[in-house]
Amino acid sequence: MSAERFDVVVVGSGIVGLGAALAAADRGCSVLVIDRASEISGASIRNFGHLCFTPQSGIARDYALTARELWLRLAREAGFWIDGAGTLVAARHDDELQLLRELAEQREPRTSADLVEVEILDAHEIESLAALPAGSTVGGARLPLDLQVNPREAAQAIRDHLASRGVEFRMRTAAGRIESGRVETSRGSVDAGLVVVAVNHDIDQLFPDLAERHGVVRCGLDMLRVTADLGRAVAGPLLTGWSLIRYSAFTGTAASEAVRRRLVDARPDLAALDLNQMYTQLPDGSLIVGDSHWKGPTISPFQPEGAATVFLTEFERLFGCRPDVVERWQGVYATGPQEFLIDEVSPGVLVTVVTTGIGMTTGLGLAEHVVGGHLDAAAIHLTESRAS
């Protein structure tokens, strides 16, 4: 029997895979998405839902700004909740505020049409917006371009929207051998004009040599969802000084190293967790809290209670009240020396992996640039060949 054929076959239904399917569908391609899981259940739902565009730099910033437009578009078309209040950053030390001021100068609007990316806030303003106790900060900032979604709803809504446009999804379907023009699956062979491999950390199983060559391993993280009586809502995702030593636009400032040294010297226990102390509030009022980071070829399924204890203690120190835990979970994503692993491993087989914790922020843009760019180039080549 001859194999089925699609213009594009996407392996993986996380946010990058969904972005690849969107890029292909937008160009009129027939699309099949396969995933070994029964539903979307990986890193694309186990995150803060924080779409942090301004904290990115380089190619990640290009992908992020493209992703921003796609997120806004998909929220309209697929009908999921998206919040445009922007990110809040609480500065509890002068060096953190200096870092934010430096970034504000770097991102100052150059024309009247440019949006303000960094708004410096005084202590009263940030404490009011972030529901923090009076006197707990020296100031802060708001990053108006950033967005927030509920990750447990957004990915599924995008999948349903793509299905309504004719994209076919086959869940509980594992990919085996992948080669130019064909994917062997647990439900039979499928032929494809283009294969997009978007399996995040599972790249070490499908293409182990590629993962090893690029130094890609797994990163496990611990997260909580809590409730707390803050007295008022938090007006957007909230970052702290620990976030300022993570994202590339922050770490690219001259003030970043001073912030890092002070934090690590003062709290080596938090540094050992590779802490990103941040918070996002969902529409029901609960807050996502986290997160720690553990790296290696295999991530232990056993979560140390010490990490959760730190999250709760630091929450109380920041907000002035003790939260109640609603849920705990572990996330896993690919991590490596670079932010992205993009490789055409054989003609017509594209590997697209976000190898750091910015998949929700950049994934849709990566897919549009890489997958959409490949399809556009192929269409141009076909038109030129026919003309000649």
N, C-alpha and C positions, 0 to 999 in steps of 0.2 A: 504494500500500500504506500502511496506517495504521502509525504508529510504535509501537514498544513503549512500555509505560508502567510506571513504578515510582513508589512513593510518594516516594522520595528518590533522587536521583542525586548522587553525590559525584565531583568532578573532582579527582584527586590521591590517591595511596595512601601518602603519608607519615604521620607520626604524627597530625597533625591530621585528615587524611582518614580514617584508621582510627578515630579518636575519634568523628568524625561518623557513620561507619557503625555504630559501637557504640551511640551514643545513639539512632539511628534503629531499629536492630534491637531494642534493649531496650524500645522502645515499640511493637513489633509491626509495624513498617513493612517493606514490600518495598524492598530497597536494591540499587542498582547502583553499583559503584565503577569508574571508568575512569582509565587512566593511559597516557601515551604511551610509557613505558619498558616493557621486557620483565619487569622485576622491581623491587622496591623498592631504589633505589640512590642516593638523594639524601642530604640532610642527616640524615635519620632513621637512617642507618647509619654516617655519617661523623662521629661525635661520641664523646665520652668515655663515654657511657652513665651519666653522673652526673645524678641527679635531685635537684637542689639546692633543696629547698623552703624551708628556713629563711632563705636569703639573699635571698628575694623580699619585696616590700612592695606595698601597694595592691592593685589588681585582679589583678596577677600572683600575689600571695600567695593570693588567693581561688581562682584557677584552680589553683595549685600544690597546695593542700591537697585540693581535689577530685580532682586527678590522682593524688595519693598513694594514695587509697583505690582508685581504678580500677587503678593499677599493681599493687597487692597482689592485688586480685581477679583481674586477668587473668593474673598469674603462676600463681595456683592453677588457673584454668580452662584456660589455654593451655599450662601446663607448662614455662615458661622460667625460667632462673636469675635470681634477684633476691637482692640482699644488703642486709641491714638494719643493717649495722655503723655506719652514719652517716658523715658527712664529718669528716675531720681538717683542722685549720688550724694550720700551723706559723708561729709568730710569731718572727721573727729579730731584731726590734727592739722596744724598749719601747713605741713608739707603736702598733705593730700589736697588742700585747697589751692596751693601753689600749682600742683600738677593740673588741676582742672582749669585754672586760669591760663596756663600755658597752652593747653589743648584748645581753649576758647580762642586764643590769639591765632593759632594755626588754622582753625576752621572758621575764621571770621568771614562773613559774606563778602564776596568780591563785587557783586552787582546787586542792584535792587531786586532782581528776580530770584536771587539765591535765598534759600531758607536758612534761618539761624539754627545752627547745630548744637551749640552749647550756650545755655543761659546760666550765668553765675548767680547764685542765690545767697542771701544772707542767712544767718542762723535761724531767725524767726521763720523765714519763708520755707526753708527745707524742713524744719521741724513740724510746721503746720501741714505741709503737703504729705510728709512721710509718717505722720502720726507718732512722732518721737517726743520724748519729754523735753521740756524747756531746758536749755543749757547743755544739751547732750552733744551738740555739734559746734563747730566754728564757722559753718557755712556749708555750701554744697553746690549742686548744679542740677539742671534739668536738660535732658537730651531730647528735644521735641520730635526728631525724626523717628525715634524708636517706636515699636509697636508691641502689642502683647496679644496672644491668643490662648485659648484653652487647648493644650496639646491633645487631650483625650478626645476632643470633639473635632478639631480642625482637620487632622489627617483623614479621618473617616469621612468627613463631609466632602473633602477634595476627591477621595476615591469614588464616592457616590456620584459626584458631579461628573467626573470623567467617564464613569460607566454610562451615565445618561447621554453622553456624547458619542458613545459607541466603542469606547475602550473596553476590551475584554480582560477580566481578571480571573485567574485560575489560582486559587489559594490551595493550600495543602498539596502543592506541586513542587517537588525539589528539582533543581537543575543539577545535571551531571556534567558530561563533557560539553564544553562550549568551544566552537570553532567558527571560522568565517562562514557565514550563511546558515548556520544550524546550531540549535540547542537541543541536547538530549535531556529529556525530563522524565520524571517518574510516571508520567502519563503518555509518553511517546515522544517522537521527534517533532520539532517545529522548525521550519525554514524561515529565514529572516533576511531582509535586505541590510538591516543594521541590528546588532545586538548591543544592548547597554547593560553593563553589570553594575548594579547599585546595591550591593549587599552589606555595605559598611564593614563591621568587624569580621564578618564571615568571609572577607576576601582572603583571609589566611587559610581557608579551607578550599575554596575554588581555585585560587592561584597562589599557593604557598610560597613559591619561589619569588614571585613578584612582591609579596608582602615582606619577605625577608630581605630582599634587595633594597627596598625602600625603608626598612627599619620600622615597619608598621606592626604594632602590638595592640593589646586591648587595654582600655581604661575602664575600670569599674568605679561607680560612684554611689554614695548613699544619700538618700533624700527622705524628707518627711512632709506630710501635710498636717497642719495644725489649726486649731482655733484659739483665739485669744480676744480678750476685751480690750481693744486699743482705744475705744472711745470714738473713733472715726475711721473712715476708709483710708487706705494707703493709695495715693493718687498716681499709681504706676509702679512698675518694677523698681525695686530699691537695691542699689549697689552700695558696698562699703569699701574701705581702703584695701581689703583683700582682693576685691575685684580689680582695683587699679593696677595690680601687678600681674594681671592675667592677659587682658586683651591688648592687641598689638598697637592700637592708637594710643592707649595709655602708656604702655611700656616704651613707646618711641619718644616720650618726652624726657627732657633733661632731669626733671624732678623725680622720675620713676625710681631710680636706684636708691635715693634717700628714703623713699617710702618703703621700699622692699627691705632695706637694711634695718630700719627701725622696727617694722612689723616682725621680722624673723628674729631679731635679737630679743625683742620684748616677749614674744610668744612662740618659742620654738615648738611647743606642743601643737599649735595650730598649723604652723608651717609643715610639720611632719605629716599632717592630714592633707597637705596641698589644698587648703581650704579656699573655697570661693564663697564668702559669706554674703548671700543675697536672698531676696525675698520677692515673691510675686503673689498678689492677692487675686483669687478667682472671683467670679461674679457672686458666688454664694457666701463670700466673706472669709472663707478659709484661706490660709496662706501656704504656699509651697516654700519649704525651707531647705537650704543645703549650701554647698555640697562638698563632699570629700572626693579625692581622686587616688586610685590605686592602679598601677600600671604593671603589665606583664603579659606573657604569652597566654596565660590562663588566669582568669579571675575567680578567686574563691567564692563560692556561693554563700559563705558564712559572713554575715555582717557584724563587725565588732560594735558592741554597745557603746564603747567609748566615743565613737563618732557621733552617735545620736545624743549622747550626754552633752557633748560640746555644742552641738546645734542648739539645744534647749537652753544651756547656760548662756551662750552668746546672744540668743534671742532675748532673754530676760535682761541681760546687761544693756542691750540696745534699746528695747522698747519699755523696759521698766515693769513688765508683768510676765508671769509664767504661762506658757502655752500648754494646751492639751493636745496630745498626739491623736490624730485621726487615722493616719496610714503611714506605713514605712515601705520603702521599696529600694531596689538596686537597679541601676542602669549600667549598660555596657556600650561603649562605642570605640571605634578605631582611633588610634593616636599614633603619631609619628613625628619625625623631625620637621617636616613641612606641614602646611595647613591642608594640603590637598594631594591626593594621588590620582592623577589623570593620565591614562596611557591607552593607546590603541595597540593592544597586545597582539593582534593579528588583523589583517584588513577587515574592516567592518565590525570589529569587536572593541567597544569602548569601555574601559574601566573608569568609573567615576566615584571616588570616595572622599568624603570630608574627613580628614585625619586629625581633627581636634573637635572641641565641644561647641562648634558654631554651625552645626548642620541645619538647624531650623532657620538660622539667620541667613545662611548663604546658599542652601541646597537648591532652592528653586532657581536662583540666579545662575548657579553653576550649570544646571541642566540646560537652561536657555542658552547660555554662552557656548557650552561644549557640544551638547547634543543638537540644539538648534543650529549652531554654526556648522556642524558636520552635515546636517541635512540640507542646509542652504547651499553649501559648497557642492554637494553632490547634485543638487538640482541645477545649479549653474553649469556644472561639467556636462550633464546630460543635454542641456539646451544647446551648449556649444558644439557637442558631438553631433547632434541632429542637424544643426545649421551647416556644419562642414560636410 
